[in-house]
């Protein structure tokens, strides 16, 4: 799986001589550009397995580096440094440190799924990007992304009541991400809702926000869902921590 793009070579690994003559031949400038050899010290032979163990990364082993994902990528069209093909290459080669150097780019995937449609090997690159972002969080390389915080807030309400109240989800998400509720778009949204929704619906929404009603007979279903979510969380942690996960799952949070 060779890397051909010059822009993927780190600048510090390039050596160029402005004035260089070899055997009477002037090879100054780009003619004398060399890639410095380096000793690989960041090799993680289990990196591909770690990504494959997370949701979305299951088919990363199918990649044959054709580049269709990057060529069709919406984000790559705006930022050439966003390169799914390159990151899949790093994962399959086990170059963990190289992958982590792009941690601030990987999360920018917008899930347009153009890469997934273009991939001839059904790698599901969009899923691999999400799995990689999740892996970065589990390994402690990045803070939780806003999307992860939203998912956790959404899930926690399901665990507690078996119901989803949009207002509570939104307020919980804003609180945990340090955002103000008095955002112009949200204020405008509430105004439209107050003037457009029937009074009966508004009363039901207010009642649900205050009293948090539960789905009938939810107790047994809640226990089963919590047990399953706990098992999956431990599986994911074990995948990235060598089989020694730290039990940190808490559905009440």
C-alpha positions in Angstrom: 0.0 0.0 0.0 2.4 2.7 -1.2 1.9 6.4 -0.5 2.5 8.5 -3.6 1.3 12.0 -2.6 4.2 14.4 -1.8 2.0 16.4 0.5 1.7 13.4 2.8 5.4 13.5 3.5 6.0 15.5 6.7 8.1 18.6 6.0 10.6 17.7 8.6 11.4 14.5 6.8 12.4 16.3 3.6 15.9 17.5 3.0 16.7 20.0 0.2 20.0 21.6 -0.7 19.9 25.1 -2.3 23.4 24.6 -3.6 24.6 21.1 -4.4 26.9 19.8 -7.1 27.5 16.1 -7.5 30.2 14.9 -10.0 30.1 18.2 -11.7 26.3 18.2 -12.1 24.3 21.0 -10.4 21.4 19.3 -8.6 20.5 22.3 -6.5 16.9 23.0 -5.3 14.2 20.4 -6.0 16.7 18.1 -7.8 18.4 17.5 -4.4 15.3 16.8 -2.4 15.6 13.6 -0.4 13.3 11.9 2.1 15.2 11.3 5.3 15.1 7.7 6.6 13.5 7.2 10.0 13.2 4.4 12.5 9.6 3.4 13.1 9.0 3.5 16.8 5.3 4.0 16.8 4.3 0.6 15.4 1.1 -0.8 16.9 0.5 -4.2 15.4 -3.1 -4.3 16.9 -4.2 -0.9 15.5 -6.3 -2.3 12.7 -8.0 -4.8 15.1 -8.7 -2.0 17.5 -10.4 0.1 14.8 -12.2 -3.0 13.4 -13.7 -3.7 16.9 -15.5 -0.4 17.0 -18.8 0.3 15.2 -18.1 1.3 11.6 -14.6 -0.1 11.4 -15.5 -3.7 10.7 -14.5 -3.8 7.1 -11.3 -1.8 7.1 -9.3 -4.9 6.1 -10.9 -4.8 2.7 -9.2 -1.6 1.6 -6.8 -1.8 -1.3 -5.8 1.8 -1.4 -7.5 2.8 -4.7 -8.2 6.3 -3.3 -11.9 6.5 -4.4 -12.9 7.6 -0.9 -10.5 10.6 -0.8 -11.3 11.5 -4.4 -15.0 11.7 -3.7 -14.7 13.3 -0.2 -16.6 16.5 0.4 -14.2 17.7 3.0 -11.1 16.8 1.0 -12.4 19.1 -1.8 -12.0 22.0 0.7 -9.0 20.8 2.7 -6.6 18.4 0.9 -5.1 17.4 4.3 -8.3 15.5 5.0 -7.4 12.2 3.5 -9.4 9.1 4.5 -7.3 6.8 2.2 -4.1 7.9 4.0 -5.5 7.4 7.5 -6.8 3.9 6.5 -3.2 3.2 5.3 -1.7 4.3 8.6 -4.2 2.2 10.6 -3.5 -0.9 8.5 0.3 -0.3 8.8 0.0 0.2 12.6 1.5 3.7 12.6 -0.3 5.0 15.6 1.7 8.2 16.2 1.4 9.2 12.6 -2.4 8.8 12.8 -2.7 10.7 16.1 -0.9 13.7 14.5 -4.0 14.3 12.4 -6.4 14.0 15.4 -7.7 17.5 14.8 -8.7 16.7 11.2 -10.2 13.2 11.5 -13.3 14.3 13.4 -14.3 16.8 10.6 -16.0 14.0 8.6 -19.5 15.3 7.7 -21.0 11.8 7.0 -22.1 12.7 3.5 -21.3 9.1 2.6 -20.0 9.9 -0.8 -16.9 7.8 0.0 -19.1 4.9 1.0 -20.9 5.0 -2.3 -17.7 5.3 -4.3 -15.8 2.6 -2.5 -15.5 -0.5 -4.8 -14.6 -2.8 -1.8 -17.4 -1.9 0.6 -15.0 -0.7 3.2 -17.6 1.9 4.4 -14.9 4.6 4.8 -17.5 6.9 6.5 -17.9 4.3 9.2 -14.1 3.9 9.5 -13.8 7.7 10.1 -16.4 7.5 12.9 -14.7 4.5 14.4 -11.3 6.3 14.3 -12.8 9.4 16.0 -14.3 7.1 18.7 -10.9 5.3 19.0 -9.2 8.7 19.6 -11.6 9.5 22.4 -11.3 6.1 24.0 -7.5 6.2 23.9 -7.5 9.7 25.5 -6.0 11.5 22.5 -8.9 13.8 22.1 -11.7 15.2 24.3 -15.2 14.0 23.8 -16.6 15.6 20.6 -20.0 17.5 20.7 -21.6 14.6 18.7 -20.5 12.1 21.4 -21.9 14.3 24.2 -25.2 14.6 22.3 -25.4 10.8 21.8 -24.7 10.3 25.5 -27.4 12.8 26.5 -29.9 11.2 24.1 -29.1 7.7 25.3 -29.2 8.6 29.0 -32.8 9.8 28.6 -33.8 6.5 26.9 -32.2 4.6 29.7 -34.0 6.6 32.4 -37.5 6.9 31.0 -37.9 5.1 27.7 -38.9 8.3 26.1 -37.2 11.2 24.3 -38.2 14.8 25.1 -36.5 17.0 22.6 -36.4 20.0 24.9 -34.7 18.1 27.6 -32.2 16.6 25.2 -31.4 20.1 23.8 -31.0 21.7 27.3 -28.9 18.8 28.6 -26.6 19.0 25.5 -26.2 22.8 25.8 -25.5 22.5 29.5 -22.8 19.8 29.1 -21.1 21.7 26.2 -21.2 25.1 27.9 -23.6 26.7 25.4 -26.1 29.3 26.2 -29.8 28.6 25.7 -30.4 32.2 24.5 -29.0 31.6 21.0 -30.7 33.6 18.3 -31.8 30.6 16.2 -33.2 28.9 19.3 -35.1 31.9 20.5 -36.6 32.3 17.0 -37.5 28.6 17.0 -39.3 28.9 20.3 -41.3 31.9 19.0 -42.4 29.9 16.0 -43.4 27.0 18.1 -45.4 29.1 20.5 -47.4 30.7 17.7 -47.7 27.6 15.5 -48.4 24.6 17.8 -51.8 23.8 19.2 -52.3 24.6 22.8 -52.9 20.9 23.7 -49.5 19.9 22.3 -47.7 22.7 24.1 -49.3 21.6 27.4 -48.2 18.0 26.9 -44.6 19.1 26.1 -44.6 21.3 29.3 -45.9 18.4 31.4 -43.3 16.0 30.1 -40.5 18.5 30.7 -41.5 19.0 34.3 -42.6 15.5 35.4 -40.5 13.2 33.1 -43.1 10.5 32.4 -41.8 6.9 31.8 -42.8 4.3 29.2 -45.3 1.8 30.8 -43.5 -1.3 32.0 -40.1 0.2 31.3 -38.3 -1.2 34.3 -37.5 -4.7 32.7 -36.7 -3.2 29.3 -34.4 -0.6 30.9 -32.4 -3.4 32.7 -31.9 -5.3 29.5 -30.8 -2.2 27.5 -28.5 -1.1 30.2 -26.9 -4.6 30.4 -26.4 -4.7 26.6 -25.0 -1.1 26.5 -22.6 -2.0 29.4 -21.4 -5.1 27.6 -20.7 -3.1 24.4 -18.9 -0.4 26.2 -16.6 -2.9 27.9 -16.0 -4.6 24.5 -14.9 -1.2 23.0 -12.7 -0.4 26.0 -11.1 -3.9 25.9 -10.4 -3.5 22.2 -8.2 -0.4 22.7 -6.8 -1.3 26.1 -5.4 -4.8 25.5 -8.3 -6.6 27.1 -8.2 -4.7 30.4 -11.1 -2.2 30.2 -11.9 0.2 33.0 -15.6 -0.1 33.8 -16.7 3.5 33.5 -20.2 3.0 32.0 -22.9 4.9 33.8 -26.3 5.1 32.1 -27.5 7.6 34.7 -25.1 10.3 33.6 
